[in-house]
Amino acid sequence: MEENLTPDTLSPELLALSSSVARVKAELKKVIIGQEEMIELMLVSLFSGGHVLLEGVPGIAKTLSAKLLAKTLSIQFSRIQFTPDLMPTDVIGTTVYNVKTSEFSFNRGPIFSNVVLIDEINRSPAKTQAALFEVMEERQITVDGRTHLLDFPFFVIATQNPVEQEGTYKLPEAQLDRFMFRIKMKYPSLEQEKAILERFKDDFRLTVTSDVQPILSANDIKTCRETIEKVHIKKELIDYIATIIFNTRNNGALFLGASPRASLAVMKTSKAVAAMNGRNFVTPEDIQQVAYPVLNHRIILTPEREMEGIQPEDIIREIIQGIEVPR
């Protein structure tokens, strides 16, 4: 039976990763109160090479959280506000003719950055959303037959409002599948609400955000990813992940189950959770923790279950509870 490593036995790489995570969280908590799960999952996705979809009602710090996370990283940041009239070229860039040189050149769009915040991603039509397909999966863009590679790292944080649907375009399943996590943000508790008011009662302009300092560079993030890749996961736990995903494809409550991309996401992110918690091995609890945000946007309920008010998380919970946990 594997045991948690003590600080004295942790490898220097794990110690460095845990320390970096703690410092980033400390910077974010200068401004953000609560939302610990959201912060944790965004860091897990960043270190796992994935992207995040933040879903929640207006005013609960979706955009602010993304901007502050970018401030803790010494890398490039860009923000794209999706609107109904936004064109694909407004996102990826366009080829223009240079009269002086008589040559065509490619002008890069705002997607060419390290951290990209896409606000209200469901406000733009399908043709603009489709511009993200290649870049989110392959970290490259093909324009006029030429391929343009993006720099490392490349991390997309998209936001959407699940309540107001007028003037929105639902993300297709293929687009949702590009996101490693869909994080459903909740209202703060009463005590957190009081703390928010107390923190900003004398700071109407949110000047405290200027106190957030950069912690990680691109090389630091690369080192963290390499450390996470070395985290051990037993064969029994790999089988456990496969069984969870397989059961989503053979469930009477689901019209569509999860793909192999989902199982890979669970494996990668469970290793990241283990490393961020100072362990060089994955536990079943790590897998269960990430299963919900990995799967909640990749499975589709049958119409009958939707009419009953069942949520994807309810089905995921039933599947996990029905599988024997390896020890």
Beta strands, then each sheet from edge to edge (+ up, - down):
strand 1: 52-55
strand 2: 77-81
strand 3: 93-98
strand 4: 103-108
strand 5: 115-119
strand 6: 140-143
strand 7: 146-149
strand 8: 155-160
strand 9: 181-184
strand 10: 254-256
strand 11: 300-301
sheet 1: 2+ 5+ 8+ 1+ 9+
sheet 2: 3+ 4-
sheet 3: 6+ 7-
sheet 4: 10+ 11-
end
